[in-house]
Amino acid sequence: MQSKSGAVDLIRKFQQLFKDLNQKQIAERLIKLVMAKPAVSRAVLVVDRDDQLIVETVGTSSSDKVVSLSRPMAQLQHLPADTIRQSFVTGKQWMANVADVESLTERDYLAGTRSILIYPILDSGKPIGAFYCESQEDVGSLIKAANDLETVWVFSTLLIRQLIEMRHHEEQAEKYRVAEQALWASETYLKAILYHSPTLIAVKDLDGNVILASEYYKQLMAVDDEEGYVGKNVFDVFPVELARELWQEDQGMSQATQNVESELEIMHKDGSLHTYLMVKFPLKDKSEKVFGICSICTDITERKQAEDALREQQSRLNYMAFHDALTGLPNRALFYDRLNHGLARAKRSGGKLVAMLLDLDRFKYINDSLGHDAGDLLLKAISQRLKECVRDMDTVARLGGDEFVVVLEGIHDIEDVGFVAQKILATISRPITIQGHDISTTVSIGISVYPDDGTQADELLKTADIAMYKAKESGKNNYQFYAEGMNASAVNFLLLENDLRRAIEQDQLTLFYQPQFDLQTDSLVGMEALVRWQHPERGLVSPAHFIPLAEETGLIVQLSEWVLRRACEQQKTWLKSGRYAGKVAVNLSPRQFRQANFPERVAEILADTGLPATHLELEITESSAMEHASETINMMNVLNQMGISLAIDDFGTGYSSLAYLKRFPIHKLKIDRSFICDVATNQNDAAIAKSIINLAHNMSLNVVAEGVEYDNQAKWLRERGCDQVQGFFYAKPMSAEQIEQHLVHGGFESDNNVVHLELA
Ligand SMILES: Nc1nc2c(ncn2[C@@H]2O[C@@H]3COP(=O)(O)O[C@H]4[C@@H](O)[C@H](n5cnc6c(=O)[nH]c(N)nc65)O[C@@H]4COP(=O)(O)O[C@H]3[C@H]2O)c(=O)[nH]1
């Protein structure tokens, strides 16, 4: 028993010993005090922290170390956890030699341990901690040490309580610090968002007072004061109409279960009107009670504009897909659509429908002479006039080129159609002023009627086409109703025009070559290029058919250029191969020949193909040469000076003026086939052929007989001194490949002055 003063000293000593220590140091010092007993080989301080047993500190004599752990006991090994836990329940000391306790295994203590002591520390009768001690001696030594540590146990109550509280405070402080940090962070984020966000963010209470607002509001509305809208009511912020709208929306929001989106237009301070996408959602407290409304508005003006532009572009594209770019009239696609709808209506109502096909007369001539711009203006003016002639419900469409179509619906009396057609004829024929010229044009109209002339769109268009051709044939500037039995060949002729246009574009044309021979030597002296058209459905179409058509439609210029270029290319190839060094003869169309820049075009083609001019011969028919004789002479002179040979084709069929003929710088006359046909039997033909031969020779020209089919014709011609021949008897026109094969295999075989062809 200690004296009172001794006890006071002891308290002072302990106070001194534990003064200014933190909880970790307190625990360490306590363990060190226990470890001071030699019998103790390991001491562990376990405390109850919020109902969890925590190993604070461990001291081991072998390593002479005291280690702070502060870890749950359940995580540690080499401790008799259950036994320690038990002493926390009972609040009683527990000691034993390990050998005497069956429930203990070697995993529950350190190797070498012989006895164990658990000393719970009670606070108001409740264990708040326990010292667990191991000894390498028997339990008696431990008991003795425990007795010696009486003072430590006594002070431990206070110290462990202090330690637990300090820990508790520390944890609280940490929690507070973390919470404060989190609060600071979220405030910082919020401020950053509100300051930098390019959106209108606002939080309002249920009375419409703004609690939070993004800086963007201030910029947008040029608000100068620091707070911006914060603290103000929505009615103070926005114009009354907008404020009312927003207010009503907010009222609805307090019941809303999900976000509400709407679009809103706001006038910016610069006066521009912007569209915003507004997303609103209610703010709820823990009890799910709505206490405010948050709205976030994003400026979607650009997106809206882009969408509008896209929509506009889309509708423009749609418009372009169904309208003719030049006149703005429905195009072929829309026309068919309207016609089909009209036919369906007519079918339902049992009424009539009329298709009028219109083709401008002489449009190509206008286009060629005044140019495409003028042609375009004319087409525009015509479309305008056509629209004026019909009712709004009728369709006026442009099918392409100078071809228009008018569809009339709800026709009760066919005479009305004639009246409309008359009106169109009269309206179109009024002169139109274009680029300072008064242009008079007329139109030919073909009319077909549903259901009489066809029940399908294509059928109606075809019959209208036939009728239109008939109108052309009947002198143009008139209209014709379709009637059965309208000239089929004429129709063919018309339909062929479109095909020919396509043929030129799609390369369906090809050139054949017909050899020309020297009658005296049988040698190959020339090759006439003759165009061929391989029509996909009609087969081979004769140039005798399509050349006049090409002439009439103006397609001849394009066609002739193609022929000239192709023939020059071919001749150049033969020249290069050394197989044929003569000339290639090309037929000229009158229209082509009359082009002012014709010599330049020829020079260009010669330059492009690399063919020397001396290997080209141009044939012009007698009639066409004589038609504009003085221009012909000029043109021929230019071509002659370029080194090109010139021949007069079909000689004898026209009316030649000898005065002109002698002025033509030509090299050859070609006697027309019609005189050669019966030359050996018909005296008149023989006389004509003979005089042509003499005339040519007198003018120092070569003379060629065309269309030689029989031996007797060849014989007659040779005897009369004709220079050259061309005809089926010698060689038919053939492809370049066939000519090539003859040339490769030693040329054209001759027998008794007659050339026999193997491959023709
Ligand atoms: N019955 C018969 N016919 C013979 C004989 N030998 C040649 N022919 C044919 O007579 C025509 C001669 O050509 P053309 O008088 O210039 O008459 C040509 C020419 O005026 C024109 N043509 C052909 N190709 C062209 C071309 O590229 N440009 C131009 N502008 N016209 C061409 O078409 C006309 C007809 O050409 P094709 O049908 O090729 O007819 C060719 C040829 O095949 C024969 O022994 N008997």
The ligand as an SDF file (V2000), in Angstrom:
LIG
                    3D

 46 52  0  0  0  0  0  0  0  0999 V2000
  -25.2320    0.2180 -155.2660 N   0  0  0  0  0  0  0  0  0  0  0  0
  -23.9310    0.4540 -155.1450 C   0  0  0  0  0  0  0  0  0  0  0  0
  -23.5210    1.3500 -154.2230 N   0  0  0  0  0  0  0  0  0  0  0  0
  -22.1750    1.5630 -154.1340 C   0  0  0  0  0  0  0  0  0  0  0  0
  -21.2520    0.8880 -154.9130 C   0  0  0  0  0  0  0  0  0  0  0  0
  -20.0140    1.3250 -154.5600 N   0  0  0  0  0  0  0  0  0  0  0  0
  -20.1840    2.2360 -153.5820 C   0  0  0  0  0  0  0  0  0  0  0  0
  -21.4980    2.3760 -153.3000 N   0  0  0  0  0  0  0  0  0  0  0  0
  -22.1220    3.2670 -152.3230 C   0  0  0  0  0  0  0  0  0  0  0  0
  -22.1890    4.5540 -152.8260 O   0  0  0  0  0  0  0  0  0  0  0  0
  -22.0180    5.5150 -151.8170 C   0  0  0  0  0  0  0  0  0  0  0  0
  -20.8560    6.3690 -152.1650 C   0  0  0  0  0  0  0  0  0  0  0  0
  -20.8230    7.4370 -151.3840 O   0  0  0  0  0  0  0  0  0  0  0  0
  -21.4150    8.8620 -151.7620 P   0  0  0  0  0  0  0  0  0  0  0  0
  -21.7390    9.0110 -153.1660 O   0  0  0  0  0  0  0  0  0  0  0  0
  -20.4670    9.8650 -151.2010 O   0  0  0  0  0  0  0  0  0  0  0  0
  -22.7720    8.8980 -150.9640 O   0  0  0  0  0  0  0  0  0  0  0  0
  -22.7790    8.8700 -149.5840 C   0  0  0  0  0  0  0  0  0  0  0  0
  -22.6340   10.2210 -148.9760 C   0  0  0  0  0  0  0  0  0  0  0  0
  -23.3350   11.1810 -149.7350 O   0  0  0  0  0  0  0  0  0  0  0  0
  -23.3000   10.0330 -147.6740 C   0  0  0  0  0  0  0  0  0  0  0  0
  -22.2710    9.7910 -146.6870 N   0  0  0  0  0  0  0  0  0  0  0  0
  -21.7240    8.6330 -146.3010 C   0  0  0  0  0  0  0  0  0  0  0  0
  -20.8020    8.8520 -145.3380 N   0  0  0  0  0  0  0  0  0  0  0  0
  -20.7890   10.2080 -145.1300 C   0  0  0  0  0  0  0  0  0  0  0  0
  -20.0530   11.0670 -144.2760 C   0  0  0  0  0  0  0  0  0  0  0  0
  -19.1850   10.6590 -143.5110 O   0  0  0  0  0  0  0  0  0  0  0  0
  -20.3240   12.4060 -144.3530 N   0  0  0  0  0  0  0  0  0  0  0  0
  -21.2590   12.9000 -145.2190 C   0  0  0  0  0  0  0  0  0  0  0  0
  -21.4780   14.2000 -145.2330 N   0  0  0  0  0  0  0  0  0  0  0  0
  -21.9550   12.1260 -146.0110 N   0  0  0  0  0  0  0  0  0  0  0  0
  -21.7170   10.7860 -145.9890 C   0  0  0  0  0  0  0  0  0  0  0  0
  -24.1490    8.9380 -147.7270 O   0  0  0  0  0  0  0  0  0  0  0  0
  -24.1400    8.4650 -149.0650 C   0  0  0  0  0  0  0  0  0  0  0  0
  -24.3620    6.9970 -149.0890 C   0  0  0  0  0  0  0  0  0  0  0  0
  -23.3330    6.3570 -148.4940 O   0  0  0  0  0  0  0  0  0  0  0  0
  -23.2580    4.8040 -148.5130 P   0  0  0  0  0  0  0  0  0  0  0  0
  -24.5620    4.2370 -148.1700 O   0  0  0  0  0  0  0  0  0  0  0  0
  -22.0570    4.4320 -147.7480 O   0  0  0  0  0  0  0  0  0  0  0  0
  -23.0250    4.4870 -149.9910 O   0  0  0  0  0  0  0  0  0  0  0  0
  -21.7690    4.7100 -150.5840 C   0  0  0  0  0  0  0  0  0  0  0  0
  -21.2850    3.4070 -151.0850 C   0  0  0  0  0  0  0  0  0  0  0  0
  -21.4960    2.3230 -150.2310 O   0  0  0  0  0  0  0  0  0  0  0  0
  -21.7170   -0.0760 -155.8590 C   0  0  0  0  0  0  0  0  0  0  0  0
  -20.9810   -0.7030 -156.6130 O   0  0  0  0  0  0  0  0  0  0  0  0
  -23.0710   -0.2480 -155.9640 N   0  0  0  0  0  0  0  0  0  0  0  0
  1  2  1  0
  2  3  2  0
  2 46  1  0
  3  4  1  0
  4  5  2  0
  4  8  1  0
  5  6  1  0
  5 44  1  0
  6  7  2  0
  7  8  1  0
  8  9  1  0
  9 10  1  0
  9 42  1  0
 10 11  1  0
 11 12  1  0
 11 41  1  0
 12 13  1  0
 13 14  1  0
 14 15  2  0
 14 16  1  0
 14 17  1  0
 17 18  1  0
 18 19  1  0
 18 34  1  0
 19 20  1  0
 19 21  1  0
 21 22  1  0
 21 33  1  0
 22 23  1  0
 22 32  1  0
 23 24  2  0
 24 25  1  0
 25 26  1  0
 25 32  2  0
 26 27  2  0
 26 28  1  0
 28 29  1  0
 29 30  1  0
 29 31  2  0
 31 32  1  0
 33 34  1  0
 34 35  1  0
 35 36  1  0
 36 37  1  0
 37 38  2  0
 37 39  1  0
 37 40  1  0
 40 41  1  0
 41 42  1  0
 42 43  1  0
 44 45  2  0
 44 46  1  0
M  END
$$$$
